[in-house]
Every structure is written in structure tokens, then in C-alpha cells.
């Protein structure tokens, strides 16, 4: 189990307890996003080359997506 956690933290480039807390919050937020918004966030993460967006970047990305899409998840 520890090996899996170590791999997870290394692959997500987490180096501190503060980053770990932020990563856990971000992962939880992403787990409840609508599919379209989740794809948008993942595309930003992929384009940036980072393994995850920080909380501020995630919030801004979700806000941009929500501003550009109606309640039906359509542009």
C-alpha cells in the first residue's frame, strides 16, 4: 500500500504536506464535475504538461467552462 501511495505522490509531483492536501481536494472536486467540464480540465492539464492543476487554476478553469456553457452543458 505504501508503494502505491509513494508512486501516486511521485507521479503527481507532490513534495509537501500542503501540496498533498491541495491535490486531494482537487481530485475530489474533479470527481464530481460533469463530463464535459472534466474533459475541459483534463485538456488544460494535458496542454500544460502538468500532472494536475492547483486549486486556484482548477477553480478558474471550472469558472471559464461554466461561463461558456449553459446549464445543459452546451456552448
trRosetta pair geometry for C-beta under 8 A, 3 or more apart (Angstrom, degrees):
i j d omega theta_ij theta_ji phi_ij phi_ji
1 4 5.8 -53 -156 31 36 111
1 5 6.6 32 150 -15 67 104
2 5 5.6 -55 -150 38 37 111
2 6 6.1 39 152 -21 68 105
3 6 5.6 -52 -145 36 31 113
3 7 6.3 32 155 -19 64 105
4 7 5.7 -54 -148 37 31 112
4 8 6.2 34 152 -22 65 106
5 8 5.6 -52 -147 35 32 114
5 9 6.3 27 157 -14 66 106
6 9 6.0 -59 -147 40 28 106
6 10 6.1 25 156 -16 65 111
7 10 5.8 -59 -143 41 28 109
7 11 6.0 23 161 -17 66 111
8 11 6.1 -59 -143 39 23 106
8 12 6.3 4 162 -2 61 114
9 12 6.1 -67 -142 49 26 100
9 14 4.3 -87 -157 59 81 113
9 20 6.8 -21 -117 -99 111 102
10 13 7.4 27 -178 -77 32 37
10 14 7.8 -78 -56 40 21 76
11 51 6.3 160 144 -141 67 155
12 23 5.8 83 148 -137 146 145
12 51 4.8 -156 -129 114 50 137
12 52 5.7 11 -153 -3 101 124
13 50 7.7 -94 38 -158 140 79
13 51 5.7 147 9 25 101 127
14 19 4.6 178 -145 116 79 118
14 20 5.2 89 179 -76 138 70
14 23 5.6 -60 -89 -22 130 152
15 19 6.0 58 44 26 58 152
16 19 4.7 99 56 7 79 100
16 20 7.0 -136 99 -6 45 87
17 20 5.4 -52 -150 34 35 117
17 21 6.5 37 153 -20 66 101
18 21 5.9 -52 -152 33 30 110
18 22 6.5 27 152 -14 63 108
19 22 5.6 -57 -147 40 34 111
19 23 6.1 37 154 -23 68 106
20 23 5.7 -53 -145 35 29 113
20 24 6.4 30 156 -19 63 105
21 24 5.9 -55 -150 35 30 111
21 25 6.5 28 154 -16 64 106
22 25 5.8 -55 -149 38 32 110
22 26 6.2 31 154 -18 67 109
22 54 6.2 -12 161 -148 138 75
22 55 5.3 -108 -154 -30 100 109
23 26 5.7 -56 -144 39 30 111
23 27 6.1 30 157 -19 66 107
23 52 6.1 84 -126 89 89 162
24 27 5.8 -52 -143 37 28 110
24 28 6.4 28 155 -19 62 107
25 28 5.8 -58 -151 36 30 111
25 29 6.4 31 152 -20 65 105
25 55 6.2 8 95 -95 125 117
26 29 5.7 -52 -146 35 32 112
26 30 6.3 30 156 -17 65 107
26 52 6.0 114 112 171 146 123
26 53 6.6 -175 -154 77 140 71
26 54 7.2 -121 -73 -159 145 21
26 55 5.8 -128 -71 -83 99 66
26 58 5.3 178 -133 -40 102 162
27 30 5.8 -55 -146 39 30 111
27 31 6.4 38 153 -30 63 105
27 52 7.6 -46 -65 -132 82 143
28 31 5.6 -51 -151 25 32 117
28 32 7.3 10 158 -4 61 104
29 32 6.7 -77 -163 41 31 95
29 33 7.0 46 146 -45 67 99
29 58 6.3 104 89 147 143 140
29 62 7.8 -88 158 -54 123 151
30 33 5.5 -38 -150 2 42 120
30 38 6.2 100 -169 -123 83 93
30 41 6.3 -146 -119 103 105 156
30 58 7.3 -91 -61 -149 95 131
33 37 4.4 -121 177 93 113 114
33 38 4.4 146 92 -63 118 85
33 41 6.7 48 100 1 176 140
33 62 7.1 -123 -115 -113 122 113
34 37 4.8 82 60 14 82 107
34 38 6.8 -151 91 -10 38 91
34 73 5.6 -134 142 -96 151 133
35 38 5.6 -59 -147 36 29 113
35 39 6.4 30 157 -19 65 103
35 73 7.8 53 57 -167 79 157
36 39 5.8 -53 -151 33 31 110
36 40 6.5 33 150 -20 63 105
36 65 7.5 162 122 -175 91 124
36 69 6.9 144 116 -123 141 166
36 73 4.7 144 21 -174 144 116
37 40 5.5 -52 -152 34 35 116
37 41 6.4 35 152 -18 67 104
37 62 6.2 45 -172 -128 124 77
37 65 4.8 122 -123 131 85 154
37 66 7.4 20 -105 -60 127 74
37 69 7.8 -131 -72 40 88 152
37 73 7.5 -102 -30 -129 86 105
38 41 5.7 -52 -147 36 33 110
38 42 6.3 31 154 -17 65 107
39 42 5.7 -56 -146 40 31 111
39 43 6.3 34 154 -24 65 104
40 43 5.8 -54 -150 32 29 111
40 44 6.7 28 152 -18 62 103
40 61 6.7 169 125 169 102 103
40 65 4.8 136 90 -98 163 130
41 44 5.8 -54 -154 33 33 111
41 45 6.5 33 150 -18 66 105
41 53 6.7 -108 -167 12 95 137
41 58 6.7 34 -140 -137 124 79
41 61 5.3 108 -106 127 78 140
41 62 7.0 5 -76 -68 117 76
41 65 7.6 -60 -49 -34 79 148
42 45 5.5 -51 -147 37 36 113
42 46 6.2 37 154 -20 66 106
43 46 5.6 -53 -146 38 32 113
43 47 6.2 32 155 -20 65 107
44 47 5.8 -55 -144 38 30 110
44 48 6.2 25 158 -15 64 110
44 53 6.5 21 107 -65 117 133
44 57 7.8 -173 138 160 135 108
44 61 5.4 -121 17 -121 167 138
45 48 6.0 -62 -147 40 27 107
45 50 5.9 -96 -154 76 71 80
45 51 7.2 8 -177 168 115 15
45 52 6.2 -14 -129 -114 129 28
45 53 5.7 -108 -84 -34 92 90
46 49 7.6 32 175 -69 31 35
48 53 7.5 102 34 -86 155 85
50 53 6.9 107 90 -76 131 49
53 57 4.0 -128 -173 100 104 115
53 58 4.4 144 101 -64 117 77
53 61 6.3 -15 175 -4 175 142
54 57 4.9 85 54 16 76 105
54 58 6.7 -140 94 -9 33 92
55 58 5.6 -55 -142 36 28 112
55 59 6.3 28 159 -19 64 106
56 59 5.8 -54 -148 36 29 111
56 60 6.4 27 155 -16 64 108
57 60 5.8 -55 -146 39 31 110
57 61 6.2 33 154 -21 65 107
58 61 5.7 -56 -148 35 30 112
58 62 6.4 27 155 -17 65 106
59 62 5.9 -56 -147 37 30 109
59 63 6.3 31 153 -20 64 107
60 63 5.6 -54 -146 37 31 113
60 64 6.4 34 154 -20 65 103
61 64 5.8 -52 -148 34 30 110
61 65 6.4 29 153 -17 64 106
62 65 5.7 -54 -148 37 32 112
62 66 6.2 30 155 -18 66 108
63 66 5.8 -56 -144 39 29 110
63 67 6.2 30 157 -21 64 108
64 67 5.8 -57 -147 35 28 111
64 68 6.4 15 158 -10 63 113
65 68 6.1 -70 -150 42 28 104
65 69 6.1 -9 164 9 67 120
66 69 6.4 -76 -134 52 25 91
68 75 6.0 -24 152 -129 89 82
69 72 8.0 -128 169 71 92 54
69 73 5.6 5 169 -147 134 35
69 74 6.2 144 -154 67 87 22
69 75 5.7 -56 -99 -88 72 43
70 73 7.3 -68 73 -1 64 16
70 74 5.4 -12 40 59 104 78
70 75 7.8 69 -1 149 83 4
